Amino acid sequence: MKCPRCHGLMVMDTCLNMENIHNTVWIYEWRCVNCGEVFDSKVLSNRKICQYQSSTRHAQEVA
């Protein structure tokens, strides 16, 4: 998998689950070894929400 930011190598990493998502202590995430970009399910869902809100805001401004 390539990093969408720098196109570097993404590796699967484990992270301590501070928000207790899914009632687990550890969660898995993708981390870029070049730039440090991190993706997990929470990050991706938040980015999708932000993209949706900005696209609907843009559509309202155009209309």
C-alpha positions as CSV (number, residue, x, y, z in Angstrom):
1,M,0.0,0.0,0.0
2,K,1.3,3.5,-0.9
3,C,0.8,6.6,1.2
4,P,-1.7,9.0,-0.4
5,R,0.3,12.0,0.9
6,C,4.0,11.2,0.0
7,H,3.6,7.8,-1.9
8,G,5.8,6.1,0.6
9,L,5.5,2.7,2.1
10,M,2.6,2.1,4.5
11,V,2.9,-0.6,7.2
12,M,0.4,-2.1,9.5
13,D,1.0,-0.9,13.1
14,T,-0.6,-1.4,16.5
15,C,-1.7,1.5,18.6
16,L,-3.1,1.8,22.2
17,N,-6.8,2.4,22.0
18,M,-7.3,5.4,24.2
19,E,-10.9,6.0,23.2
20,N,-11.9,2.3,23.9
21,I,-13.3,1.9,20.4
22,H,-14.6,-1.7,19.9
23,N,-13.9,-2.5,23.5
24,T,-10.3,-3.5,22.7
25,V,-7.0,-2.4,24.2
26,W,-5.0,-2.4,20.9
27,I,-6.2,-1.3,17.4
28,Y,-4.5,-1.7,14.1
29,E,-3.6,1.3,11.9
30,W,-1.7,2.0,8.7
31,R,1.4,4.2,9.2
32,C,3.7,5.7,6.5
33,V,7.3,5.0,7.3
34,N,8.3,8.2,5.3
35,C,6.0,11.0,6.5
36,G,4.3,9.4,9.5
37,E,0.7,9.7,8.1
38,V,-1.7,7.4,10.1
39,F,-4.9,5.8,8.9
40,D,-7.3,3.9,11.0
41,S,-11.1,3.4,10.8
42,K,-11.8,6.5,12.9
43,V,-9.5,8.7,10.8
44,L,-11.0,7.5,7.5
45,S,-14.6,7.9,8.7
46,N,-13.9,11.5,9.9
47,R,-12.3,12.4,6.6
48,K,-15.2,11.0,4.7
49,I,-17.6,13.2,6.8
50,C,-15.4,16.3,6.2
51,Q,-15.3,15.6,2.4
52,Y,-19.0,15.2,2.3
53,Q,-19.6,18.4,4.2
54,S,-17.2,20.4,2.1
55,S,-18.7,19.1,-1.2
56,T,-22.3,20.0,-0.1
57,R,-21.1,23.4,1.1
58,H,-19.5,24.0,-2.3
59,A,-22.7,22.9,-4.1
60,Q,-24.7,25.3,-2.0
61,E,-22.3,28.2,-2.8
62,V,-22.4,27.5,-6.5
63,A,-26.3,27.3,-6.6
